[in-house]
């Protein structure tokens, strides 16, 4: 079986995969270490504060509504992914026409039918990966809703250690759902780079590098992340407040 890619395209594909995997690993490392600004880490701190305050509220309809809104957002992306997969499958059946069309685009490299099919197939694999990540995130938010429903009442005799364990594990569950949702969204961004590959290897490399730079700025050095971190107000008596806000 002949490989449709030339050595330069194979090198670009390896660069794409290494950059994606490397960034995902780095983002996870920053989220766990908590050093400097990190969107995932800041949201984890807010989720822990949310879970602790939930235990002191008698009426928890607002908490349930907030969690349901998270499920709706993730559910939207799950539905959108299915539509995108259907679109890519349709495009695979017309790969010869796409190859012909791309040859008439100024500055675009000539693409054979096999190259177009291979790139669309890779995009389909990315969308399948995103679908699994997003749907698993959706299920985890559902699990978090069940755990939230089992939260002890305000007047219930529960030790402080049990309350701490409940809040920590609820936050951990929501945090895991958030990480998987981020992984799915990240796949969408890198999928756009594959779309640029249909125009040539250079646009593909530029799009891949730009994607990582944009993601890095948004997750680690944006004003949004700084505002989320500075907005953290932990419950009174929490020994982690000073360390989290510094």
Secondary structure as a PSIPRED ss2 file (coil, helix, strand):
# PSIPRED VFORMAT (PSIPRED V4.0)

   1 X C   1.000  0.000  0.000
   2 X C   1.000  0.000  0.000
   3 X C   1.000  0.000  0.000
   4 X C   1.000  0.000  0.000
   5 X C   1.000  0.000  0.000
   6 X C   1.000  0.000  0.000
   7 X H   0.000  1.000  0.000
   8 X H   0.000  1.000  0.000
   9 X H   0.000  1.000  0.000
  10 X H   0.000  1.000  0.000
  11 X H   0.000  1.000  0.000
  12 X H   0.000  1.000  0.000
  13 X H   0.000  1.000  0.000
  14 X H   0.000  1.000  0.000
  15 X H   0.000  1.000  0.000
  16 X H   0.000  1.000  0.000
  17 X H   0.000  1.000  0.000
  18 X H   0.000  1.000  0.000
  19 X H   0.000  1.000  0.000
  20 X H   0.000  1.000  0.000
  21 X H   0.000  1.000  0.000
  22 X H   0.000  1.000  0.000
  23 X H   0.000  1.000  0.000
  24 X H   0.000  1.000  0.000
  25 X H   0.000  1.000  0.000
  26 X H   0.000  1.000  0.000
  27 X H   0.000  1.000  0.000
  28 X H   0.000  1.000  0.000
  29 X H   0.000  1.000  0.000
  30 X H   0.000  1.000  0.000
  31 X H   0.000  1.000  0.000
  32 X H   0.000  1.000  0.000
  33 X H   0.000  1.000  0.000
  34 X C   1.000  0.000  0.000
  35 X C   1.000  0.000  0.000
  36 X C   1.000  0.000  0.000
  37 X C   1.000  0.000  0.000
  38 X C   1.000  0.000  0.000
  39 X H   0.000  1.000  0.000
  40 X H   0.000  1.000  0.000
  41 X H   0.000  1.000  0.000
  42 X H   0.000  1.000  0.000
  43 X H   0.000  1.000  0.000
  44 X H   0.000  1.000  0.000
  45 X H   0.000  1.000  0.000
  46 X H   0.000  1.000  0.000
  47 X H   0.000  1.000  0.000
  48 X H   0.000  1.000  0.000
  49 X H   0.000  1.000  0.000
  50 X H   0.000  1.000  0.000
  51 X H   0.000  1.000  0.000
  52 X H   0.000  1.000  0.000
  53 X H   0.000  1.000  0.000
  54 X H   0.000  1.000  0.000
  55 X C   1.000  0.000  0.000
  56 X C   1.000  0.000  0.000
  57 X C   1.000  0.000  0.000
  58 X C   1.000  0.000  0.000
  59 X C   1.000  0.000  0.000
  60 X C   1.000  0.000  0.000
  61 X H   0.000  1.000  0.000
  62 X H   0.000  1.000  0.000
  63 X H   0.000  1.000  0.000
  64 X H   0.000  1.000  0.000
  65 X H   0.000  1.000  0.000
  66 X H   0.000  1.000  0.000
  67 X H   0.000  1.000  0.000
  68 X H   0.000  1.000  0.000
  69 X H   0.000  1.000  0.000
  70 X H   0.000  1.000  0.000
  71 X H   0.000  1.000  0.000
  72 X H   0.000  1.000  0.000
  73 X H   0.000  1.000  0.000
  74 X H   0.000  1.000  0.000
  75 X H   0.000  1.000  0.000
  76 X H   0.000  1.000  0.000
  77 X H   0.000  1.000  0.000
  78 X H   0.000  1.000  0.000
  79 X H   0.000  1.000  0.000
  80 X H   0.000  1.000  0.000
  81 X H   0.000  1.000  0.000
  82 X H   0.000  1.000  0.000
  83 X H   0.000  1.000  0.000
  84 X H   0.000  1.000  0.000
  85 X H   0.000  1.000  0.000
  86 X H   0.000  1.000  0.000
  87 X H   0.000  1.000  0.000
  88 X H   0.000  1.000  0.000
  89 X H   0.000  1.000  0.000
  90 X H   0.000  1.000  0.000
  91 X H   0.000  1.000  0.000
  92 X H   0.000  1.000  0.000
  93 X C   1.000  0.000  0.000
  94 X C   1.000  0.000  0.000
  95 X H   0.000  1.000  0.000
  96 X H   0.000  1.000  0.000
  97 X H   0.000  1.000  0.000
  98 X H   0.000  1.000  0.000
  99 X H   0.000  1.000  0.000
 100 X H   0.000  1.000  0.000
 101 X H   0.000  1.000  0.000
 102 X H   0.000  1.000  0.000
 103 X C   1.000  0.000  0.000
 104 X C   1.000  0.000  0.000
 105 X C   1.000  0.000  0.000
 106 X C   1.000  0.000  0.000
 107 X C   1.000  0.000  0.000
 108 X C   1.000  0.000  0.000
 109 X C   1.000  0.000  0.000
 110 X C   1.000  0.000  0.000
 111 X C   1.000  0.000  0.000
 112 X C   1.000  0.000  0.000
 113 X H   0.000  1.000  0.000
 114 X H   0.000  1.000  0.000
 115 X H   0.000  1.000  0.000
 116 X H   0.000  1.000  0.000
 117 X H   0.000  1.000  0.000
 118 X H   0.000  1.000  0.000
 119 X H   0.000  1.000  0.000
 120 X H   0.000  1.000  0.000
 121 X H   0.000  1.000  0.000
 122 X H   0.000  1.000  0.000
 123 X H   0.000  1.000  0.000
 124 X H   0.000  1.000  0.000
 125 X H   0.000  1.000  0.000
 126 X H   0.000  1.000  0.000
 127 X H   0.000  1.000  0.000
 128 X H   0.000  1.000  0.000
 129 X H   0.000  1.000  0.000
 130 X H   0.000  1.000  0.000
 131 X H   0.000  1.000  0.000
 132 X H   0.000  1.000  0.000
 133 X H   0.000  1.000  0.000
 134 X H   0.000  1.000  0.000
 135 X H   0.000  1.000  0.000
 136 X H   0.000  1.000  0.000
 137 X H   0.000  1.000  0.000
 138 X H   0.000  1.000  0.000
 139 X H   0.000  1.000  0.000
 140 X H   0.000  1.000  0.000
 141 X H   0.000  1.000  0.000
 142 X H   0.000  1.000  0.000
 143 X H   0.000  1.000  0.000
 144 X H   0.000  1.000  0.000
 145 X H   0.000  1.000  0.000
 146 X H   0.000  1.000  0.000
 147 X H   0.000  1.000  0.000
 148 X H   0.000  1.000  0.000
 149 X H   0.000  1.000  0.000
 150 X C   1.000  0.000  0.000
 151 X C   1.000  0.000  0.000
 152 X C   1.000  0.000  0.000
 153 X C   1.000  0.000  0.000
 154 X C   1.000  0.000  0.000
 155 X C   1.000  0.000  0.000
 156 X C   1.000  0.000  0.000
 157 X C   1.000  0.000  0.000
 158 X C   1.000  0.000  0.000
 159 X C   1.000  0.000  0.000
 160 X H   0.000  1.000  0.000
 161 X H   0.000  1.000  0.000
 162 X H   0.000  1.000  0.000
 163 X H   0.000  1.000  0.000
 164 X H   0.000  1.000  0.000
 165 X H   0.000  1.000  0.000
 166 X H   0.000  1.000  0.000
 167 X H   0.000  1.000  0.000
 168 X H   0.000  1.000  0.000
 169 X H   0.000  1.000  0.000
 170 X H   0.000  1.000  0.000
 171 X H   0.000  1.000  0.000
 172 X H   0.000  1.000  0.000
 173 X H   0.000  1.000  0.000
 174 X H   0.000  1.000  0.000
 175 X H   0.000  1.000  0.000
 176 X H   0.000  1.000  0.000
 177 X H   0.000  1.000  0.000
 178 X H   0.000  1.000  0.000
 179 X H   0.000  1.000  0.000
 180 X H   0.000  1.000  0.000
 181 X H   0.000  1.000  0.000
 182 X H   0.000  1.000  0.000
 183 X H   0.000  1.000  0.000
 184 X H   0.000  1.000  0.000
 185 X H   0.000  1.000  0.000
 186 X H   0.000  1.000  0.000
 187 X H   0.000  1.000  0.000
 188 X H   0.000  1.000  0.000
 189 X H   0.000  1.000  0.000
 190 X H   0.000  1.000  0.000
 191 X H   0.000  1.000  0.000
 192 X H   0.000  1.000  0.000
 193 X H   0.000  1.000  0.000
 194 X H   0.000  1.000  0.000
 195 X H   0.000  1.000  0.000
 196 X H   0.000  1.000  0.000
 197 X H   0.000  1.000  0.000
 198 X C   1.000  0.000  0.000
 199 X C   1.000  0.000  0.000
 200 X C   1.000  0.000  0.000
 201 X H   0.000  1.000  0.000
 202 X H   0.000  1.000  0.000
 203 X H   0.000  1.000  0.000
 204 X H   0.000  1.000  0.000
 205 X H   0.000  1.000  0.000
 206 X H   0.000  1.000  0.000
 207 X H   0.000  1.000  0.000
 208 X H   0.000  1.000  0.000
 209 X H   0.000  1.000  0.000
 210 X H   0.000  1.000  0.000
 211 X H   0.000  1.000  0.000
 212 X H   0.000  1.000  0.000
 213 X H   0.000  1.000  0.000
 214 X H   0.000  1.000  0.000
 215 X H   0.000  1.000  0.000
 216 X H   0.000  1.000  0.000
 217 X H   0.000  1.000  0.000
 218 X H   0.000  1.000  0.000
 219 X H   0.000  1.000  0.000
 220 X H   0.000  1.000  0.000
 221 X H   0.000  1.000  0.000
 222 X C   1.000  0.000  0.000
 223 X H   0.000  1.000  0.000
 224 X H   0.000  1.000  0.000
 225 X H   0.000  1.000  0.000
 226 X H   0.000  1.000  0.000
 227 X H   0.000  1.000  0.000
 228 X H   0.000  1.000  0.000
 229 X H   0.000  1.000  0.000
 230 X H   0.000  1.000  0.000
 231 X C   1.000  0.000  0.000
 232 X C   1.000  0.000  0.000
 233 X C   1.000  0.000  0.000
 234 X C   1.000  0.000  0.000
 235 X C   1.000  0.000  0.000
 236 X C   1.000  0.000  0.000
 237 X C   1.000  0.000  0.000
 238 X C   1.000  0.000  0.000
 239 X C   1.000  0.000  0.000
 240 X C   1.000  0.000  0.000
 241 X H   0.000  1.000  0.000
 242 X H   0.000  1.000  0.000
 243 X H   0.000  1.000  0.000
 244 X H   0.000  1.000  0.000
 245 X H   0.000  1.000  0.000
 246 X C   1.000  0.000  0.000
